[in-house]
Amino acid sequence: MQFEIHPQIDHRPDGDTFTVARLFAAGRAGKRDLSHMIDRSYPYQSLRELRWHLAERFSLPVKGVDVRAA
């Protein structure tokens, strides 16, 4: 499953992190907004961490999840 995120960069004393401002599932039928299905205040350290979180959240294998920043 392909996801597209619109990140919001957070500059915190403990290092650079980002939160997800918007999350879209990209598919043949276009984009679906799934922003309401995740905690958008969580400070992610990397796209890899977000990828694992999305795989768990949507019960998908990690290898089947593709995340791209817009």
Backbone as CSV, one residue per row, in Angstrom:
resi,resn,N_x,N_y,N_z,CA_x,CA_y,CA_z,C_x,C_y,C_z
1,MET,0.859,-1.167,0.000,0.000,0.000,0.000,0.903,1.226,0.000
2,GLN,0.559,2.196,-0.808,1.336,3.421,-0.895,0.686,4.524,-0.081
3,PHE,1.518,5.189,0.706,1.061,6.324,1.498,1.852,7.560,1.113
4,GLU,1.185,8.684,1.155,1.834,9.974,0.941,1.579,10.817,2.178
5,ILE,2.637,11.398,2.717,2.469,12.226,3.905,2.856,13.662,3.608
6,HIS,2.260,14.535,4.336,2.647,15.934,4.360,3.186,16.156,5.768
7,PRO,4.524,16.127,5.896,5.113,16.231,7.235,5.131,17.661,7.762
8,GLN,5.186,17.752,9.054,5.384,19.019,9.742,6.647,18.832,10.570
9,ILE,7.686,19.590,10.259,8.975,19.441,10.928,8.919,20.090,12.306
10,ASP,9.346,19.344,13.304,9.412,19.859,14.674,10.874,19.993,15.054
11,HIS,11.252,21.118,15.556,12.624,21.305,16.030,12.575,21.333,17.546
12,ARG,13.020,20.229,18.128,12.971,20.081,19.578,14.385,19.943,20.118
13,PRO,14.583,20.225,21.383,15.914,20.097,21.986,16.485,18.683,21.897
14,ASP,15.621,17.666,21.839,16.112,16.279,21.815,16.409,15.777,20.401
15,GLY,16.388,16.630,19.405,16.694,16.234,18.032,15.578,16.588,17.079
16,ASP,15.859,16.453,15.807,14.860,16.773,14.791,13.896,15.604,14.627
17,THR,12.645,15.903,14.715,11.585,14.925,14.503,10.546,15.562,13.588
18,PHE,9.570,14.775,13.205,8.473,15.331,12.421,7.167,14.694,12.872
19,THR,6.108,15.402,12.666,4.773,14.866,12.866,4.108,14.831,11.505
20,VAL,3.046,14.091,11.393,2.332,13.978,10.129,1.177,14.979,10.136
21,ALA,1.256,15.945,9.246,0.178,16.923,9.129,-1.012,16.311,8.383
22,ARG,-0.720,15.561,7.312,-1.765,14.889,6.520,-1.236,13.549,6.039
23,LEU,-2.109,12.548,5.977,-1.766,11.219,5.494,-2.770,10.824,4.415
24,PHE,-2.243,10.418,3.267,-3.088,9.981,2.164,-2.696,8.587,1.729
25,ALA,-3.680,7.788,1.347,-3.428,6.499,0.716,-3.537,6.743,-0.783
26,ALA,-2.492,6.412,-1.501,-2.477,6.614,-2.949,-2.857,5.307,-3.627
27,GLY,-3.762,5.385,-4.568,-4.208,4.193,-5.269,-4.751,4.531,-6.632
28,ARG,-5.283,3.550,-7.277,-5.835,3.738,-8.628,-7.010,4.705,-8.644
29,ALA,-7.747,4.733,-7.572,-8.927,5.604,-7.497,-8.566,7.010,-7.025
30,GLY,-7.276,7.294,-6.911,-6.847,8.609,-6.435,-6.382,8.543,-5.000
31,LYS,-6.384,9.685,-4.344,-5.932,9.765,-2.955,-7.113,9.733,-1.999
32,ARG,-6.930,8.996,-0.911,-7.918,9.000,0.171,-7.253,9.579,1.402
33,ASP,-7.893,10.516,2.039,-7.352,11.133,3.248,-7.589,10.204,4.433
34,LEU,-6.491,9.750,5.047,-6.563,8.869,6.208,-6.012,9.540,7.457
35,SER,-5.893,10.846,7.430,-5.293,11.599,8.532,-5.971,11.321,9.864
36,HIS,-7.255,11.092,9.826,-8.020,10.865,11.061,-7.727,9.508,11.701
37,MET,-6.998,8.636,10.994,-6.769,7.281,11.497,-5.441,7.108,12.240
38,ILE,-4.665,8.188,12.370,-3.394,8.097,13.086,-3.294,9.248,14.083
39,ASP,-2.367,9.100,15.014,-2.078,10.158,15.981,-1.105,11.132,15.311
40,ARG,-1.606,12.279,14.909,-0.779,13.242,14.173,0.123,14.064,15.084
41,SER,0.068,13.839,16.374,0.940,14.577,17.287,2.184,13.761,17.671
42,TYR,2.260,12.505,17.224,3.394,11.646,17.581,4.658,12.115,16.861
43,PRO,5.768,12.303,17.585,7.014,12.768,16.964,7.831,11.607,16.366
44,TYR,7.763,11.424,15.064,8.510,10.364,14.387,9.960,10.767,14.194
45,GLN,10.852,9.801,14.336,12.285,10.023,14.145,12.699,9.831,12.683
46,SER,11.927,9.004,11.942,12.292,8.696,10.561,11.077,8.181,9.798
47,LEU,11.197,8.166,8.466,10.146,7.579,7.644,10.056,6.073,7.889
48,ARG,11.175,5.469,8.227,11.174,4.031,8.537,10.278,3.738,9.743
49,GLU,10.399,4.554,10.776,9.559,4.370,11.958,8.085,4.535,11.603
50,LEU,7.782,5.535,10.795,6.405,5.748,10.355,5.906,4.566,9.534
51,ARG,6.758,4.031,8.682,6.396,2.871,7.863,5.993,1.686,8.734
52,TRP,6.761,1.414,9.786,6.439,0.325,10.711,5.124,0.610,11.432
53,HIS,4.925,1.843,11.827,3.689,2.217,12.517,2.473,2.011,11.606
54,LEU,2.583,2.427,10.348,1.470,2.268,9.411,1.193,0.798,9.114
55,ALA,2.237,0.000,9.003,2.046,-1.439,8.781,1.265,-2.056,9.932
56,GLU,1.638,-1.688,11.146,0.927,-2.205,12.314,-0.506,-1.692,12.367
57,ARG,-0.679,-0.412,12.129,-2.002,0.219,12.222,-2.992,-0.377,11.227
58,PHE,-2.514,-0.668,9.995,-3.400,-1.152,8.942,-3.259,-2.653,8.692
59,SER,-2.585,-3.363,9.610,-2.420,-4.823,9.531,-1.860,-5.252,8.179
60,LEU,-0.750,-4.617,7.800,-0.085,-4.914,6.540,1.331,-5.399,6.820
61,PRO,1.897,-6.188,5.903,3.310,-6.539,6.069,4.164,-5.289,5.813
62,VAL,5.225,-5.134,6.565,6.070,-3.935,6.442,6.590,-3.774,5.020
63,LYS,6.927,-4.878,4.379,7.437,-4.827,2.997,6.381,-4.327,2.012
64,GLY,5.124,-4.383,2.391,4.045,-3.945,1.523,3.647,-2.497,1.728
65,VAL,4.396,-1.769,2.560,4.072,-0.370,2.857,5.147,0.539,2.259
66,ASP,4.701,1.492,1.465,5.597,2.485,0.865,5.148,3.855,1.343
67,VAL,6.095,4.616,1.905,5.774,5.957,2.422,6.630,6.988,1.702
68,ARG,5.971,8.003,1.175,6.675,9.109,0.498,6.198,10.426,1.062
69,ALA,7.151,11.326,1.228,6.811,12.673,1.685,6.481,13.539,0.474
70,ALA,5.444,14.329,0.603,5.031,15.229,-0.490,5.780,16.536,-0.400
